[in-house]
Amino acid sequence: MRFPIILAALTSAALAHEGHSHNPATEEMTTAATVFLASLDETQSKAAKFEFKNPERQNWHFVPMNDREGLRFDALKPHQQHLAFGLLGTGLTQKGLMTATQIMTLEEILRSRGGDPEVRNTEKYSIAIFGQPSVTQPWGWRFEGHHLSLNFSLLGDKVVGLPSFFGTNPAELKKGPLKGLRPLGEIEDAARAFALELVKAGHKPIFSEKPPKEILTAQDREAKAQEIQGVKSSALDGEQIKHLLALIDLVASMQRHEVTNDSLRKIHTTQRKKIHFAWGGSLERNSAHYFRIQGVDFLIEYANTQNDANHAHLVWRDLKNDFARDSLKKHYENDHE
């Protein structure tokens, strides 16, 4: 199990942290990734490691794929899988980690209902490490598979956890021992309640009686701002703005606060009256619908339209800084100077 090597890597990473990073998230990610890589053999390491500037870092997907890059879970030994989940836990909150594992579990449920055992495989998830884990140099990592794409880019004590995608099929289990399981149900219910609140107050959040079939930014490497529709937060009263911000916080609660703090601080202060909320489709439960929240530099989309409105997709994008593009640009410019 190479425990002496792992212990040495852990000690080295811990010492490297001294005097450099003040963000616990970046420190823990660096340590967890270092230890995970130290546990791998040569073949596994070759599959898991990429240069930081490799275009694959921004080649994200949430659909089932046979040729997804990275080191698959079914190529890991049990102790290595534990270390992989340990890395995942450094980016997510307890709620986010629970949601991710529930989404992975749904693949087995679909397999048991007759799905293709290769497509519906709870171990068909991959980890990729981009660059050398460091508290001073840029690096990143990705955990990805069907209905999950979690991307983290690190630069010193700054970490960007976007794009972030969670999907769930079915959105609600309606039979079996896990009947009632809704991994994204809390977010969907909160958004619907907010839309109904706005309608009751005389606002018009609904931009179309027919929702888009899918999230509009799809799997684009660079997300584009969408048409301004629905209700602008500057038209809302204080309590309504409070509820809108609470909905954004709920989406952000999948990731640990050290990852989301910078984004949420801007949203809650300088951007709080520059946010748009738009709803497409029916407001009835179990009916096809879509909503988005768009601000100055962020976009949240949610669509539950497939499989008789029982198949949901949720994505959070940074219109400027997905994969830390803007942060890295400034870093390289300053470094060059």
Secondary structure as UniProt FT lines:
FT   HELIX           3..17
FT   TURN            18..20
FT   HELIX           24..38
FT   HELIX           42..48
FT   STRAND          49..50
FT   TURN            52..53
FT   HELIX           55..58
FT   STRAND          71..72
FT   HELIX           73..75
FT   HELIX           78..89
FT   TURN            90..91
FT   HELIX           94..112
FT   TURN            113..114
FT   TURN            117..119
FT   TURN            122..123
FT   STRAND          125..130
FT   STRAND          139..145
FT   TURN            146..147
FT   STRAND          148..155
FT   TURN            156..157
FT   STRAND          158..160
FT   STRAND          164..168
FT   TURN            177..180
FT   TURN            183..184
FT   HELIX           185..200
FT   TURN            201..202
FT   STRAND          206..208
FT   TURN            216..219
FT   STRAND          231..232
FT   HELIX           233..235
FT   HELIX           238..252
FT   TURN            253..254
FT   HELIX           257..268
FT   TURN            269..273
FT   STRAND          276..281
FT   TURN            285..286
FT   STRAND          289..294
FT   STRAND          298..304
FT   HELIX           306..309
FT   STRAND          312..318
FT   TURN            319..321
FT   HELIX           322..324
FT   HELIX           325..336
//
